[in-house]
Amino acid sequence: MGQLYICATPIGNLEDITFRVVRVLKEVDLIAAEDTRNSIKLLNHFEIKTKMTSYHEYNKVDKAKYLVKQMASGLDVALITDAGTPAISDPGEELVRQCYEAGITVTSLPGACAAVTALTMSGQETRRFAFEAFLPADKKERTRVLSSLEEETRTIILYEAPHHLLRTLEELYKVLGDRRITLCKELTKRHESVFMATLSEAVRHYAVEAPRGEYVLVIEGKSFEEQRAEDIRQWETMSIAEHLDYYLNKGMEKKTAMKQVAKDRGISKREVYAVTIGENG
């Protein structure tokens, strides 16, 4: 059998391709590219003569089946996207899935990735992060995703096109509040820039200055201190019994729930126990 090589390509600066990727692209039998018209420029630059075939969102299932058959017959295939690492918020994930189902070896050749590049230069917390790529276009799904981000404590990474940027910033500000944000655009290119602000400042800025280029948004997560303060405010509106029921309804064992209630409210377990005894007569 042949195998699949997931090959990361530059996100802007052509010097960011690795020696290994160039070698593999020259050695494989076929390159599956998101847009052959775009990728031919990269291949010509590095004098890569390997045959290409298109593989994109609209043919990903059927074309993956075709590519799997080619690999099963002994051909090696390289997967590339227009820029960056394939299979990250990308139709390549379907091809990888089908390869494993068919028993075909998959290997990934690391390289440029816009999300990680932006994160490292964002000035935000980098130990824990949540990558959301582009927000859904569907209104209901978009609302659901935005709502889920409201309580996210990890640094959030989003992609956005210039003509949608202001709307997205306004939605983020409405849902998340005035968080810190770093907007990175045209990464690794001549006009690369980084803009650090709060969400409200970013909204005001781009309401006046028209966005240009492709953006990566790196947004601070909700702090544990902020989350804790909100929890305390929530507990203050509940009686001890209601607080206990809150955890019991989540499936927590009673003993564990009593311990958690005591911890939340800064009281002793004995006080929580006394309330439950009183309820039970």
Secondary structure in CASP SS format (residue, H / E / C, confidence):
PFRMAT SS
TARGET T0000
AUTHOR 0000-0000-0000
METHOD secondary structure of the structure
MODEL  1
M C 1.00
G C 1.00
Q E 1.00
L E 1.00
Y E 1.00
I E 1.00
C E 1.00
A C 1.00
T E 1.00
P C 1.00
I C 1.00
G C 1.00
N C 1.00
L H 1.00
E H 1.00
D H 1.00
I C 1.00
T C 1.00
F H 1.00
R H 1.00
V H 1.00
V H 1.00
R H 1.00
V H 1.00
L H 1.00
K H 1.00
E H 1.00
V C 1.00
D C 1.00
L E 1.00
I E 1.00
A E 1.00
A E 1.00
E C 1.00
D C 1.00
T H 1.00
R H 1.00
N H 1.00
S H 1.00
I H 1.00
K H 1.00
L H 1.00
L H 1.00
N H 1.00
H H 1.00
F C 1.00
E C 1.00
I C 1.00
K C 1.00
T C 1.00
K C 1.00
M E 1.00
T E 1.00
S E 1.00
Y C 1.00
H C 1.00
E C 1.00
Y C 1.00
N C 1.00
K H 1.00
V H 1.00
D H 1.00
K H 1.00
A H 1.00
K H 1.00
Y H 1.00
L H 1.00
V H 1.00
K H 1.00
Q H 1.00
M H 1.00
A H 1.00
S C 1.00
G C 1.00
L C 1.00
D C 1.00
V E 1.00
A E 1.00
L E 1.00
I E 1.00
T C 1.00
D C 1.00
A C 1.00
G E 1.00
T C 1.00
P C 1.00
A C 1.00
I C 1.00
S C 1.00
D C 1.00
P C 1.00
G H 1.00
E H 1.00
E H 1.00
L H 1.00
V H 1.00
R H 1.00
Q H 1.00
C H 1.00
Y H 1.00
E H 1.00
A C 1.00
G C 1.00
I C 1.00
T E 1.00
V E 1.00
T E 1.00
S E 1.00
L E 1.00
P C 1.00
G C 1.00
A C 1.00
C C 1.00
A H 1.00
A H 1.00
V H 1.00
T H 1.00
A H 1.00
L H 1.00
T H 1.00
M C 1.00
S C 1.00
G C 1.00
Q C 1.00
E C 1.00
T C 1.00
R C 1.00
R C 1.00
F E 1.00
A E 1.00
F E 1.00
E E 1.00
A E 1.00
F C 1.00
L C 1.00
P C 1.00
A C 1.00
D C 1.00
K H 1.00
K H 1.00
E H 1.00
R H 1.00
T H 1.00
R H 1.00
V H 1.00
L H 1.00
S H 1.00
S H 1.00
L H 1.00
E C 1.00
E C 1.00
E C 1.00
T C 1.00
R C 1.00
T E 1.00
I E 1.00
I E 1.00
L E 1.00
Y E 1.00
E E 1.00
A C 1.00
P H 1.00
H H 1.00
H H 1.00
L H 1.00
L H 1.00
R H 1.00
T H 1.00
L H 1.00
E H 1.00
E H 1.00
L H 1.00
Y H 1.00
K H 1.00
V H 1.00
L H 1.00
G C 1.00
D C 1.00
R C 1.00
R E 1.00
I E 1.00
T E 1.00
L E 1.00
C E 1.00
K E 1.00
E C 1.00
L C 1.00
T C 1.00
K C 1.00
R C 1.00
H C 1.00
E C 1.00
S E 1.00
V E 1.00
F E 1.00
M E 1.00
A E 1.00
T E 1.00
L H 1.00
S H 1.00
E H 1.00
A H 1.00
V H 1.00
R H 1.00
H H 1.00
Y H 1.00
A H 1.00
V H 1.00
E C 1.00
A C 1.00
P C 1.00
R C 1.00
G C 1.00
E C 1.00
Y E 1.00
V E 1.00
L E 1.00
V E 1.00
I E 1.00
E C 1.00
G C 1.00
K C 1.00
S C 1.00
F H 1.00
E H 1.00
E H 1.00
Q H 1.00
R H 1.00
A H 1.00
E H 1.00
D H 1.00
I H 1.00
R H 1.00
Q H 1.00
W H 1.00
E H 1.00
T C 1.00
M C 1.00
S C 1.00
I H 1.00
A H 1.00
E H 1.00
H H 1.00
L H 1.00
D H 1.00
Y H 1.00
Y H 1.00
L H 1.00
N C 1.00
K C 1.00
G C 1.00
M C 1.00
E C 1.00
K H 1.00
K H 1.00
T H 1.00
A H 1.00
M H 1.00
K H 1.00
Q H 1.00
V H 1.00
A H 1.00
K H 1.00
D H 1.00
R H 1.00
G C 1.00
I C 1.00
S C 1.00
K H 1.00
R H 1.00
E H 1.00
V H 1.00
Y H 1.00
A H 1.00
V H 1.00
T H 1.00
I H 1.00
G H 1.00
E H 1.00
N C 1.00
G C 1.00
END
